[in-house]
Amino acid sequence: MMKKTLVASATLLASFGAASQSSLTLYGMADMSLTRVTGYAQGSVTSLNSGHMEGSRWGVKGEEDLGGGYKALFTLESRAELDSGGLGNRPASGNQLPDRLTAGLPGSLATALTNVAIGPTLGVNLNKAGFDRQAWVGLVTPVGGFLMGRQYTPAFEALATFDIMGTQSSLSAGQIITIPAGVDIRYNNALQYRVVQGPWSGSLMASFTGGASSSSSQLLGVNAIYRGNAFQAGFGYNTKNDSAGRQALRNTVLGASANQGAWKVSGLFVRIEEPNPSSGPELAAGLAAQSVPQPLIDTVLDRIKQAARSPGPPAR
């Protein structure tokens, strides 16, 4: 009797799914590696690491055909650190900063930057957000799609599209993350409008200030990408203000690629500008609270602006 009930329930669910054309997909990726890195202050480090080639993650996504050219959809994607089972990670180097940030600074200021100001912020998803990689809901309409939540930014989408490594491994241009960040990969509280017409796609994104999980600054982004069978080309642009309303990080991305039989040729240009550090007001306030003189604070902020233009340690 139990068997018949289960079969009947399964048949009913299948019929409902066919009628409404809905789908729900559970997906994921597991990536672990054994690495040995030299050059740390504490010497060489040998360890197991999660997400060496691709960030380990799991997620669920679904869509529902509402008819008339309308469709509802969502994606929730969480990172998974397989070495610890956690949601975030810190680098094996601890609070160690790149030499370009600390070289030549007074010892007390270098210590403040390393142990108090910047060092403790190094890492990925330090606030342990449950769905740090993606968390959005959307509505597709006959005139385009509207997505709301934590999403990939338009400039990063263009950069990842023309990254010859396909965003895999720390050698990938799609993994450009510096200390501080040179390209915003994802953004909170974002509203995105997307259009897809054959090989063409385009998006426009704006972020909004919100609750405790909101980013400290507002972002605007746009991209347009052509994905043909033999040739692809596109551009992306992000710009944002810091929490004081000043122009902060700005990215311009141009890319193109061509398929030549078993070969693929790809070109990528990325311009990174940061007139004011994105976290400048917060960092300046923290250093001032430690009685760091203003001229030294200005020196630190200037170095951070310069460092944002140089590749640094990758993060997922």
Long-range contacts (C-beta under 8 A, 24 or more apart in sequence): 20-64, 20-65, 21-64, 21-65, 22-62, 22-63, 22-64, 22-65, 23-62, 23-63, 24-60, 24-61, 24-62, 25-60, 25-61, 25-62, 26-58, 26-59, 26-60, 27-58, 27-59, 27-60, 27-61, 28-56, 28-57, 28-58, 28-59, 28-80, 29-54, 29-55, 29-56, 29-57, 29-58, 30-56, 30-80, 30-82, 31-55, 31-56, 31-82, 32-56, 32-82, 32-83, 37-92, 40-92, 40-93, 40-96, 41-93, 41-96, 42-93, 42-94, 45-92, 45-93, 47-83, 47-92, 48-83, 49-83, 50-80, 50-81, 50-82, 50-83, 50-84, 50-89, 51-79, 51-81, 51-82, 51-316, 52-169, 52-170, 53-168, 53-169, 54-167, 54-168, 54-316, 55-79, 55-133, 55-316, 56-80, 56-81, 56-82, 57-133, 59-131, 59-133, 59-134, 68-142, 69-140, 69-141, 69-142, 70-139, 70-140, 70-141, 70-142, 71-139, 71-140, 72-137, 72-138, 72-139, 72-140, 73-137, 73-138, 73-139, 73-140, 74-136, 74-137, 74-138, 75-134, 75-135, 75-136, 76-131, 76-134, 76-135, 77-131, 77-133, 77-134, 77-135, 78-130, 78-131, 78-132, 78-133, 79-124, 79-125, 79-132, 79-133, 79-316, 86-128, 87-125, 87-128, 87-129, 87-130, 87-132, 88-123, 88-124, 88-125, 88-126, 88-127, 88-128, 88-132, 89-123, 89-124, 89-125, 90-122, 90-123, 90-126, 91-122, 91-123, 91-313, 93-122, 94-119, 94-122, 95-119, 95-120, 95-122, 97-122, 97-179, 98-179, 98-307, 98-312, 98-313, 100-303, 100-306, 100-307, 100-310, 101-179, 101-300, 101-303, 101-304, 101-307, 105-296, 105-299, 105-300, 106-296, 109-287, 109-292, 109-296, 109-300, 112-287, 112-290, 112-292, 113-300, 116-286, 116-290, 117-283, 117-286, 117-287, 117-290, 118-179, 118-283, 122-179, 123-315, 124-315, 124-316, 127-213, 129-213, 132-186, 133-186, 134-186, 136-190, 144-193, 144-194, 144-195, 145-193, 145-194, 145-195, 145-196, 146-191, 146-192, 146-193, 146-194, 147-190, 147-191, 147-192, 147-194, 148-190, 148-191, 148-192, 149-189, 149-190, 150-186, 150-187, 150-188, 150-189, 150-190, 151-186, 151-187, 151-190, 151-192, 151-205, 152-185, 152-186, 153-183, 153-184, 153-185, 153-186, 153-187, 153-190, 153-205, 153-219, 153-221, 153-236, 153-238, 154-192, 154-203, 154-204, 154-205, 154-221, 154-222, 154-223, 154-236, 154-237, 154-238, 155-183, 155-184, 155-221, 155-223, 155-236, 155-237, 155-238, 155-251, 155-252, 155-253, 156-183, 156-184, 156-185, 156-186, 156-236, 156-238, 157-203, 157-223, 157-225, 157-236, 158-223, 158-225, 158-234, 158-235, 158-236, 158-253, 158-255, 159-183, 159-236, 159-253, 159-255, 159-268, 159-270, 161-225, 161-227, 161-232, 161-234, 161-255, 162-232, 162-234, 162-253, 162-255, 162-256, 162-257, 162-266, 162-267, 162-268, 163-266, 163-268, 164-257, 164-264, 164-266, 164-268, 170-313, 170-314, 172-314, 173-268, 173-270, 175-314, 175-315, 175-316, 176-270, 176-311, 176-314, 177-312, 177-313, 177-314, 177-315, 178-307, 178-308, 178-310, 178-311, 178-312, 178-313, 179-307, 179-312, 179-313, 180-277, 180-278, 180-279, 180-304, 180-307, 180-308, 181-249, 181-278, 181-308, 182-249, 182-251, 182-272, 182-308, 182-309, 182-310, 182-311, 182-312, 183-238, 183-251, 183-270, 183-272, 184-219, 184-238, 184-240, 184-249, 184-251, 187-215, 187-219, 188-213, 188-214, 188-215, 189-213, 189-214, 189-215, 190-219, 199-226, 199-227, 199-228, 200-224, 200-225, 200-226, 200-227, 201-225, 201-227, 207-240, 216-242, 216-243, 216-278, 216-279, 216-282, 217-241, 217-242, 217-243, 217-248, 217-278, 223-253, 229-259, 230-258, 230-259, 231-256, 231-257, 231-258, 231-259, 232-256, 232-257, 232-258, 233-257, 240-278, 242-276, 242-277, 242-278, 242-279, 242-280, 242-281, 243-281, 243-282, 244-276, 244-280, 244-281, 246-275, 246-276, 246-280, 247-275, 247-276, 248-274, 248-275, 248-276, 248-277, 248-278, 248-280, 249-273, 249-274, 249-278, 249-308, 250-274, 250-275, 272-308, 272-309, 273-309, 274-304, 274-305, 274-308, 274-309, 275-305, 276-301, 276-305, 277-301, 277-304, 277-305, 277-308, 280-304
